[in-house]
Amino acid sequence: MITDSPDRILRLNTVLDRTGLSRATLYRKIEAGTFPRQIRIAARCAGWRESAVNDWMRNPMFYEAKD
């Protein structure tokens, strides 16, 4: 059964907790295109789509960020 729940926005600390990555490694992976880019929530606020983080967690070795 598929549910139509909205995609949540995860903040930095939640992403770090879920992935086990350090802050520096996370941003290095974003720059390399091997982790999803964050999205702008407000002028000084960003987060990650929960679905994108879950996609990465399913296969972190071969993940490639889409443009």
C-alpha positions, 0 to 999 in steps of 0.5 A: 500500500502506498501512502501519499504522505508529504516529503519532510524537510530534515535539518542538518543535525537530523541528517548527521544523526541518520547518516552517521556522517560528520559535518565536513564529510557531508559537505564534501560529499555534496560538493562531489555530487555523491550526496543530495544537495540541500534546499533553501527553506528561508534566507538563512535556513536550508534542509534536505528532503527526507526522500532524497536522504532515504535514497542515499541511505539505500545505496550510499556507495553508488549514489549520484545526485541529480541536477 
